[in-house]
């Protein structure tokens, strides 16, 4: 009897010891599992902040530390609410600088705070020297809150998110060398007061060194609703770039950052290639239709053979068709192992590119003779001379460039020097001057000449139509359509290349519209010459002058 009782007591003692051992083991395991984001949840004392901040370094793509990014990111997002609700004053640690300040909703001017990384954010006045890193909160933001409160508490935080995966998001691919500038995130919060769709945006200024030529900055905020764990988004934010600073303007309060990312990362390059290939394929089909339509018109209309304008249009169509074909061959076959074959591919691509630029310039020259000069425009063997320039001048340039051994392997690279696109073009580094002179410089010359001629033609079309029709006439849609048609001939779609440094969206616009130039040329050619030449002549001043110019040369 005593023995059985002793055994039961001993058994209970063993259970208690085992349970206490489990509790102790859980306590010992807590530091190892802190990056799951549950142990320190809601605890913002100094010990817990330091403990959780260690996950900024531990949570890496190649690390073995178990991490729950969603929980950890939520922990830091809620910290600003904790600061506001608990009326914290100043927080100054190695990874976090924060200040909470009471602000009257009846202020008379905008609020300006410094965001110097090594210091706690502090208010500055307009009279003081503006710090390079700062945030400007518009007066209208606080005035919109006057109905709900006379004073609000504003929390401003500077958070060093470290080199790990926290606050990187799927959009920010570390493999593409994208990064958060200085791993620094700026937080702005009014606690439980939600602020969005501001009539006057707030301004955050980030100072930085001049970025590499293949990188650009983008203003973003952390969107908790994007993806499974949240991600960076630029909705509601605009980016104003300059050499040593970037100004972000956003219409809401949350966590903000400045992203440094490749202008052409691998995903963007692949998307641009697909867009260009689809557009160039469509252009090649319609350019072929243009040549076939021209041949048919020559067969059925004897007078059509003596007209020079359609010949110039077809020459441009042929050069553009061959350029698109060279583009398909160059991009579609990837890296060429043979240096000689790559040299030839680069030279052919360069030749047809220059032919396209030249014929667009000749289109502008022909347009100048038709519309601007008009009289004394006779040239013997006119189209033959144009052909010598259109096909011969690019050949001379390519021969000269090739003799300097300028063609070879070329790659577009990201910040880590990883190739995102390889093709046969000008040799990297060794042929940069040849590229700028024979491509960029040549393009700018033809572009400026075409722009001047197109501007003069547009001015003449609209002023003449206004003078003949009187002031009561409405919008001159025929004139607008005529200028748009002529724009496709002189290469206005290529002019969009000048805007590509403004950002990724302009690169997509350029790739789309420029690859469809052949479609625009066919539409203009069909409207101008088919099905009734006389019908078009009655409504198109350009076509009518075309006939006069042709007759003057016979």
Buried (B, 14 or more C-beta within 10 A) or exposed (E): EEEEEEEEEEEEEEEEEEEEEEEEEEEEEEEEBBBBBEBBBEEBEEEBBBBBBBBBBBBBEEEEBEBBBBBBBBBBBBBBBBBBEEEBEEBEEEBBBBBBBEBEBEEEEBBBBBBBEEEBBBBBEEEEEEBBBBBBBBBEBBBBBEEEEEEBBBBBBBBBBBBBBBBBBEBBBBEBBBBBBBBBBBBBBBBEBEBEEBEBBBBBBBBBEEBBEBBBBBBBBBBBEBBEBBBBBBEBBEBEBEEEBBBBBBBBBBBBBBBBBBBBBBEBBEBBBEBBBBBBEBBBBBBBBBBEBBEEBBEEEEEBEEBBBBBBBBBBBBBBBBBBBBBBBBBEEEEBEEEEEBBBBBBBBBBBBBBBBBBBBBBBBBBBBBBBEEEEBEEEEBBEEBBEBBBEBBEEBBEEBBEEEBBBBBBBBBBEEBBBBBBBBBBBEEBEEBBEEBBEEBBEEBBEBBBEBBEBBBEBBBEBBEEEEEEEEEEBEEBEBBBEBBBBBBBBBBBBBEEBEEBBEBBBBBBBBBBBBBBBBBBBBBBBBEEEBEEBBEEBBBBBBBBEBBEEBE
